[in-house]
Amino acid sequence: RLDEGVNALEVRGINTGQVEGKSAKRAGLKKGDIIVGMEKNSSAYYQQFNIHVKLNFEVGEKLPLTLLRNGKRIQFDWPLTDGD
């Protein structure tokens, strides 16, 4: 359950045809996960998720996310890669 006023982004699919999608899937991101926090901030602006990541993170870093999966909050570090 989400707290009132919390922005969230549902993972509706993972594009494994892209490097970022392959990396996310290998790290354990799943369809149906709900991103409820980014960088320990529960009010991230998910409309600009991709732009935020590109401007604030570099290849080799991990993007810290808080996910809601099966009703439980879990911490997820998405390793950012540019290729295999």
C-alpha positions, 0 to 999 in steps of 0.5 A: 500500500502506498502512502497518500501523496507518494508518487510511484512508477509501475514497471510495466515491462523491461526492454531487454533489447536495450542495455539498461533493460538487460542490466535492470533485469539481471539485477532483479527488477521485475515487471509489476514492481512499483518504484516508490523512491529514488535516492531515498526520496519518496517524492521523486518526479517520475515523469522525468525519471530517465532525464534525472538518471542521465543528468545525475548518474554515470555508467558504473554507478548504482541507482538506489531505488525503493520498490514495492513488490508483493506488498513489501518495500525493498531496496534495489540498486540498479547498476548503470551500464553502457554495454556488456 
